[in-house]
Amino acid sequence: MRRFALAAAALLITSPVFAQSEPEVQSREYATQLVLIETTMGDITVSIETERAPVTAANFLRYVDEDRFGGTHFYRAMHLDWGEPPNGLLQGGTQMDPDRVLDPIAHEPTSQTGLSHTNGALSMARYDPGTATGDFSIMIKDQTGLDADPTSSDPNLQLGFAVFGYVVDGMDVVQAIHALPPDPEKGEGWMKGQLLAEPVEIVDMRRVEATQPD
């Protein structure tokens, strides 16, 4: 679990940024791929940024196409104590399962992709830059302190975390999972109390096509 601890640490030191209740609508001029995340609490549809974040998007889609996410869980709900609740992030994925995880990928900072940790953004969980594999987080409210900050004196914050998509439908499901009770005994250090008492199963992930208007 330590591999994903740094995401929470970075969130804790950011300044409060308040957002609208709905995810940011992304430009249609960039190539994207829709993915349906089917969970036991409902469906979430995400738009994966295949053009703006090609390395990270390709990694995520490989996990999808090879059915490496089916049977994994949303297991972590981090709550922040500023702004209007809910506020924080929801995390899920392979949890370093050796039967599922692939090799780490190169880091794509937001300063390179032009993406941002706005409400509904998908971001790779990682330890050091370049260690992301098969775990990801969904932002709840703007968490732009996780974006790359080239002016920072901290090398980790200079690179930030890698955004690779956005929720386009089912943010209510994300928030419902995020609201589930944690197990106060799970986790270590400051992660204690962030792990769900009953993780929510990701039944399946698959590519879907955009619905054409009538």
N, CA, C and O of each residue as an XYZ file, in Angstrom:
856
protein
N       0.815     -1.211      0.000
C       0.000      0.000      0.000
C       0.849      1.262      0.000
O       0.353      2.325     -0.372
N       2.119      1.179      0.407
C       2.953      2.357      0.491
C       3.162      3.013     -0.867
O       3.400      4.219     -0.939
N       3.077      2.246     -1.935
C       3.291      2.794     -3.271
C       2.358      3.959     -3.551
O       2.724      4.876     -4.286
N       1.165      3.941     -2.983
C       0.163      4.945     -3.319
C       0.029      6.014     -2.244
O      -0.850      6.872     -2.329
N       0.889      5.973     -1.236
C       0.761      6.903     -0.127
C       1.047      8.336     -0.531
O       0.447      9.261      0.016
N       1.957      8.540     -1.486
C       2.399      9.872     -1.826
C       1.285     10.711     -2.418
O       1.308     11.933     -2.274
N       0.318     10.107     -3.073
C      -0.791     10.871     -3.634
C      -1.534     11.604     -2.543
O      -1.891     12.771     -2.709
N      -1.768     10.942     -1.441
C      -2.468     11.576     -0.338
C      -1.617     12.658      0.285
O      -2.136     13.719      0.633
N      -0.319     12.423      0.436
C       0.554     13.417      1.032
C       0.553     14.700      0.223
O       0.511     15.794      0.784
N       0.599     14.567     -1.084
C       0.583     15.748     -1.935
C      -0.729     16.503     -1.794
O      -0.735     17.734     -1.765
N      -1.830     15.784     -1.705
C      -3.117     16.447     -1.540
C      -3.170     17.238     -0.247
O      -3.733     18.332     -0.213
N      -2.598     16.706      0.805
C      -2.710     17.330      2.104
C      -1.987     18.661      2.188
O      -2.315     19.484      3.043
N      -1.007     18.892      1.319
C      -0.251     20.127      1.419
C      -0.684     21.165      0.391
O      -0.068     22.227      0.306
N      -1.715     20.893     -0.383
C      -2.174     21.851     -1.370
C      -3.069     22.893     -0.732
O      -3.635     22.677      0.339
N      -3.189     24.024     -1.404
C      -4.124     25.045     -0.959
C      -5.526     24.667     -1.370
O      -5.709     24.001     -2.389
N      -6.554     25.088     -0.576
C      -7.928     24.765     -0.962
C      -8.284     25.376     -2.305
O      -7.985     26.542     -2.559
N      -8.922     24.594     -3.165
C      -9.435     25.072     -4.445
C     -10.849     24.549     -4.570
O     -11.070     23.339     -4.525
N     -11.812     25.447     -4.727
C     -13.201     25.032     -4.759
C     -13.677     24.944     -6.198
O     -13.214     25.691     -7.060
N     -14.612     24.018     -6.459
C     -15.017     23.723     -7.832
C     -16.516     23.630     -7.955
O     -17.232     23.564     -6.957
N     -16.986     23.626     -9.187
C     -18.382     23.347     -9.456
C     -18.659     21.877     -9.170
O     -17.732     21.073     -9.078
N     -19.933     21.527     -9.029
C     -20.294     20.167     -8.635
C     -20.149     19.157     -9.765
O     -20.097     17.956     -9.501
N     -20.083     19.604    -11.010
C     -19.979     18.688    -12.135
C     -18.553     18.697    -12.696
O     -17.872     19.720    -12.618
N     -18.093     17.578    -13.260
C     -16.755     17.533    -13.844
C     -16.607     18.510    -14.997
O     -17.573     18.846    -15.682
N     -15.375     18.956    -15.195
C     -15.078     19.870    -16.285
C     -15.357     19.201    -17.623
O     -15.009     18.038    -17.826
N     -15.982     19.932    -18.528
C     -16.238     19.412    -19.873
C     -14.993     19.648    -20.719
O     -14.539     20.784    -20.853
N     -14.449     18.594    -21.282
C     -13.220     18.687    -22.037
C     -13.497     19.011    -23.509
O     -14.573     18.732    -24.037
N     -12.495     19.604    -24.146
C     -12.601     19.973    -25.550
C     -12.826     18.737    -26.412
O     -12.240     17.685    -26.159
N     -13.672     18.863    -27.426
C     -13.972     17.758    -28.336
C     -12.912     17.614    -29.423
O     -12.937     16.643    -30.178
N     -11.982     18.563    -29.515
C     -11.055     18.523    -30.642
C      -9.896     17.559    -30.422
O      -9.098     17.354    -31.336
N      -9.780     16.962    -29.239
C      -8.725     15.993    -28.972
C      -9.302     14.580    -28.992
O     -10.437     14.358    -28.570
N      -8.516     13.633    -29.482
C      -8.965     12.240    -29.545
C      -9.106     11.662    -28.136
O      -8.233     11.843    -27.287
N     -10.216     10.967    -27.904
C     -10.476     10.325    -26.617
C     -11.126      8.961    -26.857
O     -11.572      8.657    -27.963
N     -11.171      8.151    -25.805
C     -11.827      6.854    -25.853
C     -12.697      6.715    -24.613
O     -12.211      6.868    -23.492
N     -13.985      6.425    -24.808
C     -14.875      6.206    -23.677
C     -14.672      4.809    -23.110
O     -14.499      3.841    -23.851
N     -14.695      4.719    -21.784
C     -14.609      3.446    -21.079
C     -15.718      3.404    -20.038
O     -15.927      4.363    -19.295
N     -16.424      2.282    -19.997
C     -17.457      2.060    -18.991
C     -16.842      1.291    -17.827
O     -16.269      0.218    -18.012
N     -16.968      1.854    -16.625
C     -16.539      1.179    -15.400
C     -17.801      0.666    -14.715
O     -18.578      1.442    -14.160
N     -17.993     -0.637    -14.762
C     -19.166     -1.255    -14.148
C     -18.804     -1.677    -12.727
O     -17.887     -2.473    -12.527
N     -19.524     -1.144    -11.742
C     -19.289     -1.506    -10.346
C     -20.564     -2.078     -9.744
O     -21.637     -1.990    -10.342
N     -20.444     -2.655     -8.580
C     -21.608     -3.201     -7.893
C     -22.515     -2.103     -7.348
O     -23.596     -2.399     -6.839
N     -22.099     -0.848     -7.443
C     -22.937      0.275     -7.007
C     -23.415      1.132     -8.169
O     -24.042      2.170     -7.956
N     -23.126      0.709     -9.397
C     -23.562      1.480    -10.550
C     -22.422      1.702    -11.528
O     -21.280      1.318    -11.277
N     -22.758      2.333    -12.653
C     -21.801      2.514    -13.748
C     -21.217      3.922    -13.752
O     -21.880      4.898    -13.401
N     -19.958      3.992    -14.161
C     -19.236      5.253    -14.329
C     -18.660      5.243    -15.743
O     -18.019      4.270    -16.139
N     -18.879      6.306    -16.502
C     -18.293      6.410    -17.836
C     -17.196      7.463    -17.807
O     -17.398      8.575    -17.320
N     -16.027      7.096    -18.337
C     -14.889      8.005    -18.342
C     -14.391      8.198    -19.768
O     -14.498      7.302    -20.606
N     -13.849      9.374    -20.025
C     -13.282      9.705    -21.322
C     -11.762      9.727    -21.169
O     -11.218     10.559    -20.443
N     -11.082      8.810    -21.855
C      -9.643      8.647    -21.710
C      -8.922      9.480    -22.772
O      -9.240      9.399    -23.958
N      -7.961     10.270    -22.339
C      -7.288     11.246    -23.199
C      -6.155     10.586    -24.004
O      -4.978     10.711    -23.664
N      -6.536      9.889    -25.065
C      -5.567      9.135    -25.852
C      -4.610     10.018    -26.639
O      -3.514      9.578    -26.985
N      -4.998     11.245    -26.925
C      -4.130     12.147    -27.681
C      -3.270     12.997    -26.757
O      -2.070     13.141    -26.989
N      -3.859     13.555    -25.726
C      -3.105     14.461    -24.864
C      -2.229     13.734    -23.841
O      -1.203     14.270    -23.421
N      -2.615     12.530    -23.439
C      -1.817     11.750    -22.484
C      -1.623     10.345    -23.051
O      -2.108      9.376    -22.468
N      -0.917     10.219    -24.186
C      -0.890      8.945    -24.903
C      -0.267      7.793    -24.130
O      -0.762      6.670    -24.219
N       0.792      8.027    -23.380
C       1.451      6.942    -22.649
C       0.553      6.424    -21.522
O       0.352      5.218    -21.376
N       0.028      7.344    -20.743
C      -0.804      6.958    -19.610
C      -2.124      6.359    -20.076
O      -2.601      5.381    -19.501
N      -2.715      6.943    -21.118
C      -3.966      6.419    -21.660
C      -3.777      5.011    -22.217
O      -4.609      4.133    -21.987
N      -2.694      4.799    -22.944
C      -2.444      3.478    -23.522
C      -2.262      2.432    -22.426
O      -2.714      1.295    -22.567
N      -1.607      2.812    -21.345
C      -1.433      1.889    -20.225
C      -2.787      1.509    -19.626
O      -3.063      0.329    -19.411
N      -3.628      2.505    -19.358
C      -4.937      2.246    -18.778
C      -5.776      1.366    -19.702
O      -6.427      0.424    -19.251
N      -5.755      1.679    -20.989
C      -6.553      0.901    -21.940
C      -6.031     -0.522    -22.093
O      -6.805     -1.434    -22.384
N      -4.744     -0.722    -21.904
C      -4.233     -2.091    -21.937
C      -4.796     -2.895    -20.767
O      -5.188     -4.049    -20.935
N      -4.834     -2.288    -19.586
C      -5.453     -2.961    -18.440
C      -6.920     -3.278    -18.737
O      -7.411     -4.355    -18.400
N      -7.615     -2.329    -19.372
C      -9.018     -2.536    -19.731
C      -9.151     -3.689    -20.727
O      -9.935     -4.613    -20.511
N      -8.389     -3.633    -21.808
C      -8.518     -4.602    -22.896
C      -8.117     -6.011    -22.465
O      -8.649     -6.997    -22.976
N      -7.179     -6.102    -21.525
C      -6.724     -7.410    -21.059
C      -7.488     -7.886    -19.826
O      -7.110     -8.873    -19.194
N      -8.566     -7.175    -19.490
C      -9.451     -7.532    -18.373
C      -8.687     -7.631    -17.052
O      -8.965     -8.504    -16.229
N      -7.737     -6.742    -16.859
C      -6.968     -6.746    -15.620
C      -7.683     -6.015    -14.482
O      -7.312     -6.172    -13.318
N      -8.704     -5.219    -14.808
C      -9.450     -4.504    -13.774
C     -10.656     -5.283    -13.256
O     -11.124     -5.021    -12.148
N     -11.163     -6.228    -14.029
C     -12.339     -6.981    -13.605
C     -12.069     -7.744    -12.316
O     -11.139     -8.548    -12.253
N     -12.879     -7.498    -11.286
C     -12.679     -8.151    -10.000
C     -11.805     -7.369     -9.037
O     -11.595     -7.802     -7.903
N     -11.280     -6.200     -9.478
C     -10.561     -5.330     -8.546
C     -11.586     -4.458     -7.811
O     -12.790     -4.693     -7.920
N     -11.120     -3.469     -7.075
C     -12.029     -2.710     -6.213
C     -11.667     -1.224     -6.163
O     -10.518     -0.837     -6.373
N     -12.670     -0.418     -5.882
C     -12.450      0.911     -5.307
C     -12.313      0.683     -3.809
O     -13.242      0.210     -3.155
N     -11.151      1.023     -3.274
C     -10.834      0.619     -1.908
C     -10.463      1.767     -0.974
O     -10.388      1.582      0.240
N     -10.232      2.945     -1.537
C      -9.753      4.059     -0.714
C     -10.575      5.306     -0.987
O     -10.792      5.673     -2.142
N     -11.033      5.961      0.080
C     -11.765      7.219     -0.030
C     -11.088      8.241      0.868
O     -11.169      8.163      2.094
N     -10.424      9.194      0.243
C      -9.757     10.247      1.011
C     -10.674     11.463      1.091
O     -11.148     11.959      0.068
N     -10.918     11.934      2.295
C     -11.787     13.087      2.528
C     -10.942     14.274      2.986
O     -10.117     14.139      3.890
N     -11.148     15.428      2.367
C     -10.470     16.652      2.754
C     -11.426     17.534      3.542
O     -12.630     17.541      3.290
N     -10.884     18.271      4.491
C     -11.739     19.015      5.426
C     -11.885     20.485      5.063
O     -12.191     21.309      5.925
N     -11.664     20.826      3.773
C     -11.951     22.190      3.344
C     -12.969     22.149      2.203
O     -13.114     21.140      1.512
N     -13.665     23.269      2.025
C     -14.644     23.346      0.945
C     -15.903     22.573      1.273
O     -16.053     22.000      2.352
N     -16.799     22.577      0.307
C     -18.087     21.884      0.459
C     -17.899     20.388      0.250
O     -17.371     19.977     -0.784
N     -18.321     19.559      1.214
C     -18.223     18.112      0.981
C     -19.226     17.669     -0.080
O     -20.252     18.325     -0.259
N     -18.950     16.552     -0.798
C     -17.737     15.728     -0.690
C     -16.544     16.386     -1.349
O     -16.692     17.138     -2.312
N     -15.359     16.103     -0.828
C     -14.139     16.726     -1.317
C     -12.980     15.771     -1.040
O     -12.784     15.355      0.101
N     -12.219     15.422     -2.061
C     -11.096     14.510     -1.865
C     -10.847     13.678     -3.095
O     -10.802     14.199     -4.209
N     -10.687     12.384     -2.898
C     -10.491     11.486     -4.043
C     -10.948     10.077     -3.702
O     -11.034      9.692     -2.536
N     -11.237      9.325     -4.744
C     -11.590      7.906     -4.644
C     -10.539      7.137     -5.423
O     -10.211      7.506     -6.551
N     -10.007      6.073     -4.838
C      -8.927      5.320     -5.474
C      -9.303      3.858     -5.660
O      -9.946      3.252     -4.803
N      -8.889      3.305     -6.797
C      -9.150      1.903     -7.087
C      -8.078      1.324     -7.974
O      -7.141      2.016     -8.371
N      -8.222      0.035     -8.287
C      -7.283     -0.605     -9.202
C      -6.702     -1.897     -8.675
O      -7.288     -2.565     -7.823
N      -5.536     -2.236     -9.200
C      -4.969     -3.574     -9.031
C      -4.309     -3.818     -7.681
O      -4.102     -4.972     -7.305
N      -3.974     -2.770     -6.947
C      -3.324     -2.900     -5.637
C      -2.090     -3.804     -5.688
O      -1.845     -4.594     -4.775
N      -1.325     -3.676     -6.760
C      -0.068     -4.410     -6.942
C      -0.253     -5.927     -6.948
O       0.670     -6.661     -6.595
N      -1.418     -6.399     -7.339
C      -1.646     -7.838     -7.497
C      -0.689     -8.356     -8.572
O      -0.771     -7.916     -9.719
N       0.218     -9.278     -8.231
C       1.209     -9.731     -9.208
C       0.611    -10.419    -10.428
O       1.261    -10.499    -11.470
N      -0.614    -10.916    -10.316
C      -1.269    -11.550    -11.458
C      -1.915    -10.536    -12.395
O      -2.374    -10.901    -13.478
N      -1.957     -9.267    -11.991
C      -2.633     -8.244    -12.784
C      -1.695     -7.119    -13.234
O      -1.857     -6.571    -14.325
N      -0.731     -6.783    -12.402
C       0.039     -5.566    -12.621
C       1.025     -5.726    -13.779
O       1.626     -6.782    -13.972
N       1.169     -4.645    -14.538
C       2.136     -4.570    -15.635
C       3.325     -3.711    -15.202
O       3.329     -3.154    -14.104
N       4.317     -3.609    -16.058
C       5.493     -2.803    -15.735
C       5.109     -1.334    -15.569
O       4.170     -0.866    -16.214
N       5.821     -0.604    -14.714
C       5.563      0.833    -14.551
C       5.746      1.585    -15.870
O       6.439      1.134    -16.782
N       5.097      2.747    -15.934
C       5.142      3.551    -17.161
C       5.851      4.876    -16.931
O       5.995      5.330    -15.796
N       6.291      5.488    -18.022
C       6.894      6.817    -17.957
C       5.859      7.826    -17.474
O       4.671      7.709    -17.776
N       6.321      8.802    -16.731
C       5.438      9.817    -16.161
C       5.133     10.903    -17.187
O       6.039     11.408    -17.851
N       3.840     11.266    -17.319
C       3.406     12.362    -18.196
C       2.864     13.498    -17.326
O       1.702     13.445    -16.924
N       3.658     14.510    -17.027
C       3.191     15.595    -16.164
C       2.124     16.447    -16.834
O       2.058     16.530    -18.061
N       1.303     17.071    -16.028
C       0.247     17.925    -16.569
C       0.820     19.146    -17.291
O       0.156     19.720    -18.153
N       2.037     19.544    -16.950
C       2.679     20.649    -17.673
C       2.973     20.261    -19.115
O       3.146     21.127    -19.972
N       3.030     18.970    -19.380
C       3.262     18.467    -20.739
C       1.941     18.190    -21.463
O       1.814     18.478    -22.653
N       0.963     17.633    -20.750
C      -0.292     17.228    -21.385
C      -1.312     18.355    -21.500
O      -2.190     18.322    -22.362
N      -1.191     19.360    -20.619
C      -2.180     20.433    -20.597
C      -3.448     20.067    -19.853
O      -4.410     20.836    -19.860
N      -3.470     18.895    -19.206
C      -4.627     18.460    -18.425
C      -4.493     18.952    -16.989
O      -3.454     19.491    -16.608
N      -5.542     18.768    -16.197
C      -5.509     19.278    -14.831
C      -6.379     18.418    -13.920
O      -7.319     17.765    -14.373
N      -6.052     18.428    -12.633
C      -6.784     17.669    -11.629
C      -8.052     18.409    -11.211
O      -8.205     18.796    -10.052
N      -8.946     18.597    -12.159
C     -10.227     19.221    -11.855
C     -11.232     18.149    -11.446
O     -10.939     16.955    -11.506
N     -12.400     18.579    -11.038
C     -13.435     17.667    -10.565
C     -13.722     16.584    -11.598
O     -14.022     16.886    -12.753
N     -13.631     15.317    -11.181
C     -13.871     14.209    -12.084
C     -12.658     13.716    -12.836
O     -12.773     12.772    -13.618
N     -11.487     14.324    -12.629
C     -10.276     13.888    -13.328
C      -9.813     12.525    -12.826
O      -9.916     12.218    -11.639
N      -9.299     11.712    -13.753
C      -8.639     10.456    -13.413
C      -7.139     10.703    -13.400
O      -6.595     11.310    -14.323
N      -6.474     10.234    -12.354
C      -5.050     10.458    -12.178
C      -4.395      9.172    -11.707
O      -4.963      8.437    -10.899
N      -3.188      8.900    -12.218
C      -2.491      7.684    -11.828
C      -1.957      7.787    -10.402
O      -1.327      8.777    -10.028
N      -2.226      6.734     -9.607
C      -1.586      6.607     -8.305
C      -0.158      6.132     -8.532
O       0.108      5.349     -9.444
N       0.754      6.608     -7.700
C       2.156      6.230     -7.871
C       2.913      6.535     -6.589
O       2.398      7.189     -5.683
N       4.160      6.041     -6.532
C       5.066      6.421     -5.467
C       5.969      7.510     -6.031
O       5.617      8.687     -5.942
N       7.103      7.171     -6.600
C       7.924      8.162     -7.290
C       7.439      8.307     -8.730
O       6.818      7.386     -9.261
N       7.708      9.444     -9.374
C       7.365      9.580    -10.795
C       7.993      8.454    -11.614
O       9.180      8.156    -11.483
N       7.174      7.841    -12.456
C       7.659      6.730    -13.254
C       7.414      5.370    -12.627
O       7.955      4.368    -13.094
N       6.595      5.317    -11.561
C       6.290      4.040    -10.912
C       4.821      3.645    -11.041
O       4.409      2.625    -10.489
N       4.023      4.438    -11.760
C       2.588      4.142    -11.873
C       2.369      2.838    -12.634
O       3.056      2.543    -13.611
N       1.389      2.063    -12.156
C       1.070      0.789    -12.803
C      -0.432      0.694    -13.058
O      -0.915      1.175    -14.083
N      -1.182      0.075    -12.131
C      -2.591     -0.192    -12.375
C      -3.535      0.342    -11.321
O      -4.624     -0.203    -11.142
N      -3.151      1.392    -10.619
C      -4.045      2.032     -9.650
C      -4.261      3.481    -10.051
O      -3.345      4.137    -10.548
N      -5.458      3.975     -9.838
C      -5.813      5.319    -10.272
C      -6.775      5.940     -9.275
O      -7.425      5.246     -8.493
N      -6.852      7.262     -9.322
C      -7.754      8.009     -8.447
C      -8.686      8.870     -9.277
O      -8.346      9.289    -10.384
N      -9.868      9.129     -8.731
C     -10.835     10.051     -9.332
C     -10.978     11.241     -8.395
O     -11.282     11.074     -7.214
N     -10.757     12.446     -8.925
C     -10.843     13.646     -8.115
C     -12.297     13.988     -7.804
O     -13.174     13.881     -8.660
N     -12.527     14.395     -6.581
C     -13.834     14.889     -6.167
C     -13.624     16.328     -5.714
O     -13.035     16.585     -4.664
N     -14.116     17.263     -6.526
C     -13.812     18.687     -6.510
C     -12.418     18.897     -7.134
O     -11.671     17.943     -7.351
N     -12.093     20.152     -7.413
C     -10.791     20.471     -7.994
C      -9.684     20.174     -6.985
O      -9.762     20.576     -5.824
N      -8.656     19.465     -7.445
C      -7.477     19.190     -6.618
C      -6.237     19.580     -7.437
O      -5.333     18.771     -7.644
N      -6.219     20.828     -7.891
C      -5.178     21.260     -8.830
C      -3.798     21.356     -8.189
O      -2.808     21.546     -8.896
N      -3.712     21.231     -6.878
C      -2.410     21.152     -6.228
C      -1.649     19.896     -6.604
O      -0.452     19.796     -6.336
N      -2.326     18.932     -7.223
C      -1.661     17.722     -7.693
C      -1.071     17.894     -9.093
O      -0.339     17.024     -9.565
N      -1.381     19.008     -9.761
C      -0.785     19.285    -11.064
C       0.713     19.515    -10.912
O       1.192     19.837     -9.824
N       1.446     19.348    -12.002
C       2.872     19.661    -11.996
C       3.090     21.139    -11.683
O       2.371     22.006    -12.179
N       4.091     21.408    -10.856
C       4.437     22.784    -10.495
C       5.922     22.994    -10.770
O       6.751     22.758     -9.892
N       6.264     23.430    -11.971
C       7.676     23.592    -12.336
C       8.429     24.570    -11.443
O       9.659     24.548    -11.410
N       7.708     25.431    -10.715
C       8.374     26.417     -9.852
C       8.702     25.857     -8.470
O       9.392     26.512     -7.688
N       8.219     24.662     -8.161
C       8.444     24.098     -6.830
C       9.902     23.681     -6.654
O      10.561     23.261     -7.606
N      10.391     23.803     -5.427
C      11.741     23.331     -5.104
C      11.761     21.834     -4.811
O      12.832     21.236     -4.706
N      10.576     21.225     -4.679
C      10.459     19.789     -4.425
C      10.371     19.068     -5.767
O       9.423     19.298     -6.518
N      11.332     18.203     -6.090
C      11.302     17.511     -7.396
C      10.020     16.729     -7.631
O       9.559     16.616     -8.767
N       9.436     16.184     -6.555
C       8.199     15.420     -6.706
C       7.043     16.330     -7.110
O       6.252     15.984     -7.988
N       6.947     17.490     -6.470
C       5.868     18.425     -6.793
C       6.099     19.095     -8.142
O       5.141     19.502     -8.801
N       7.340     19.214     -8.555
C       7.618     19.753     -9.884
C       6.922     18.925    -10.959
O       6.410     19.475    -11.935
N       6.901     17.606    -10.781
C       6.317     16.710    -11.778
C       4.842     16.426    -11.530
O       4.109     16.113    -12.468
N       4.396     16.529    -10.283
C       2.990     16.303     -9.976
C       2.529     14.897    -10.326
O       3.325     13.959    -10.370
N       1.239     14.769    -10.571
C       0.625     13.482    -10.890
C       0.027     13.539    -12.292
O      -0.257     14.619    -12.810
N      -0.162     12.379    -12.894
C      -0.523     12.293    -14.310
C      -2.030     12.124    -14.504
O      -2.587     11.068    -14.201
N      -2.681     13.165    -15.007
C      -4.091     13.084    -15.394
C      -4.186     12.413    -16.764
O      -3.379     12.686    -17.653
N      -5.183     11.530    -16.930
C      -5.320     10.850    -18.223
C      -6.769     10.695    -18.664
O      -7.032     10.010    -19.652
N      -7.711     11.307    -17.967
C      -9.111     11.209    -18.369
C     -10.022     11.941    -17.409
O      -9.578     12.515    -16.415
N     -11.329     11.908    -17.730
C     -12.332     12.606    -16.931
C     -13.626     11.802    -16.898
O     -13.992     11.163    -17.885
N     -14.304     11.833    -15.782
C     -15.635     11.247    -15.679
C     -16.599     12.082    -16.518
O     -16.642     13.304    -16.380
N     -17.369     11.433    -17.382
C     -18.375     12.142    -18.177
C     -19.792     11.727    -17.796
O     -20.754     12.388    -18.187
N     -19.933     10.640    -17.037
C     -21.246     10.220    -16.547
C     -21.018      9.313    -15.329
O     -20.069      8.530    -15.291
N     -21.899      9.436    -14.345
C     -21.806      8.577    -13.176
C     -21.033      9.176    -12.013
O     -20.572      8.450    -11.132
N     -20.886     10.505    -12.004
C     -20.191     11.123    -10.872
C     -20.963     10.900     -9.576
O     -20.377     10.909     -8.494
N     -22.271     10.702     -9.680
C     -23.062     10.389     -8.485
C     -22.649      9.038     -7.900
O     -22.671      8.859     -6.682
N     -22.273      8.090     -8.757
C     -21.797      6.786     -8.290
C     -20.445      6.950     -7.598
O     -20.213      6.362     -6.542
N     -19.549      7.753     -8.193
C     -18.254      8.030     -7.570
C     -18.452      8.592     -6.169
O     -17.805      8.151     -5.219
N     -19.346      9.565     -6.044
C     -19.580     10.200     -4.747
C     -20.224      9.242     -3.752
O     -19.935      9.302     -2.557
N     -21.100      8.353     -4.240
C     -21.738      7.380     -3.350
C     -20.716      6.395     -2.790
O     -20.776      6.039     -1.613
N     -19.776      5.953     -3.629
C     -18.723      5.054     -3.145
C     -17.832      5.796     -2.160
O     -17.468      5.258     -1.114
N     -17.483      7.029     -2.497
C     -16.632      7.858     -1.647
C     -17.246      8.059     -0.265
O     -16.524      8.218      0.719
N     -18.578      8.052     -0.188
C     -19.277      8.300      1.073
C     -19.385      7.067      1.961
O     -19.836      7.175      3.101
N     -18.985      5.905      1.471
C     -19.088      4.685      2.278
C     -18.172      4.761      3.501
O     -17.148      5.444      3.467
N     -18.534      4.066      4.573
C     -17.739      4.170      5.802
C     -16.374      3.507      5.665
O     -16.250      2.451      5.045
N     -15.349      4.132      6.248
C     -14.021      3.518      6.273
C     -13.901      2.549      7.445
O     -14.719      2.547      8.365
N     -12.869      1.735      7.382
C     -12.510      0.885      8.514
C     -11.426      1.612      9.301
O     -10.322      1.791      8.787
N     -11.707      2.039     10.535
C     -10.733      2.833     11.286
C      -9.447      2.074     11.602
O      -8.444      2.684     11.974
N      -9.466      0.765     11.458
C      -8.279     -0.040     11.787
C      -7.425     -0.370     10.559
O      -6.294     -0.835     10.702
N      -7.951     -0.136      9.363
C      -7.192     -0.445      8.153
C      -6.220      0.678      7.824
O      -6.461      1.844      8.138
N      -5.115      0.302      7.182
C      -4.144      1.281      6.738
C      -3.067      1.544      7.776
O      -3.187      1.155      8.937
N      -2.005      2.218      7.325
C      -0.883      2.535      8.191
C      -0.609      4.029      8.162
O      -0.831      4.685      7.144
N      -0.121      4.575      9.286
C       0.237      5.988      9.349
C      -0.949      6.876      9.043
O      -2.057      6.648      9.530
N      -0.700      7.909      8.216
C      -1.791      8.832      7.910
C      -2.792      8.254      6.917
O      -3.821      8.874      6.648
N      -2.503      7.067      6.365
C      -3.508      6.407      5.522
C      -4.548      5.671      6.360
O      -5.578      5.236      5.846
N      -4.272      5.536      7.640
C      -5.223      4.847      8.500
C      -6.546      5.615      8.509
O      -6.571      6.832      8.693
N      -7.637      4.885      8.309
C      -8.944      5.523      8.274
C      -9.394      5.946      6.889
O     -10.504      6.458      6.742
N      -8.553      5.746      5.848
C      -8.931      6.112      4.486
C      -9.392      4.906      3.670
O      -9.906      5.078      2.564
N      -9.223      3.707      4.185
C      -9.570      2.500      3.432
C     -10.989      2.068      3.762
O     -11.373      1.999      4.929
N     -11.761      1.778      2.725
C     -13.165      1.442      2.917
C     -13.324      0.137      3.694
O     -12.577     -0.819      3.486
N     -14.301      0.113      4.586
C     -14.585     -1.107      5.337
C     -15.015     -2.218      4.393
O     -14.642     -3.375      4.585
N     -15.795     -1.878      3.377
C     -16.228     -2.841      2.370
C     -15.926     -2.261      0.986
O     -16.754     -1.543      0.425
N     -14.751     -2.564      0.433
C     -14.410     -2.061     -0.899
C     -15.471     -2.442     -1.925
O     -16.117     -3.484     -1.815
N     -15.636     -1.587     -2.915
C     -16.666     -1.780     -3.945
C     -16.035     -2.418     -5.168
O     -15.048     -1.913     -5.704
N     -16.604     -3.527     -5.606
C     -16.015     -4.283     -6.704
C     -16.184     -3.571     -8.042
O     -17.256     -3.058     -8.365
N     -15.099     -3.554     -8.810
C     -15.147     -3.183    -10.219
C     -15.427     -4.475    -10.981
O     -14.529     -5.295    -11.171
N     -16.651     -4.650    -11.408
C     -17.067     -5.893    -12.053
C     -16.409     -6.035    -13.414
O     -15.966     -7.120    -13.789
N     -16.347     -4.919    -14.160
C     -15.810     -4.977    -15.514
C     -15.474     -3.569    -15.967
O     -16.077     -2.593    -15.520
N     -14.502     -3.480    -16.864
C     -14.246     -2.244    -17.608
C     -14.154     -2.610    -19.073
O     -13.560     -3.625    -19.437
N     -14.747     -1.772    -19.914
C     -14.699     -2.042    -21.354
C     -14.854     -0.742    -22.136
O     -15.469      0.224    -21.683
N     -14.270     -0.764    -23.329
C     -14.432      0.375    -24.227
C     -15.881      0.441    -24.713
O     -16.517     -0.589    -24.937
N     -16.390      1.652    -24.872
C     -17.729      1.856    -25.433
C     -17.647      2.983    -26.454
O     -16.723      3.795    -26.432
N     -18.614      3.015    -27.332
C     -18.680      4.076    -28.343
C     -19.610      5.182    -27.877
O     -20.572      4.944    -27.147
N     -19.308      6.382    -28.308
C     -20.169      7.514    -27.966
C     -21.533      7.341    -28.605
O     -21.633      6.895    -29.748
N     -22.582      7.690    -27.880
C     -23.940      7.632    -28.409
C     -24.171      8.774    -29.371
O     -23.928      9.934    -29.036
N     -24.635      8.457    -30.553
C     -24.915      9.490    -31.555
C     -26.280     10.105    -31.294
O     -27.236      9.390    -30.995
N     -26.382     11.448    -31.408
C     -27.682     12.084    -31.215
C     -28.685     11.660    -32.285
O     -28.309     11.381    -33.423
N     -29.962     11.613    -31.913
C     -31.017     11.230    -32.865
C     -31.191     12.319    -33.929
O     -32.030     12.184    -34.819
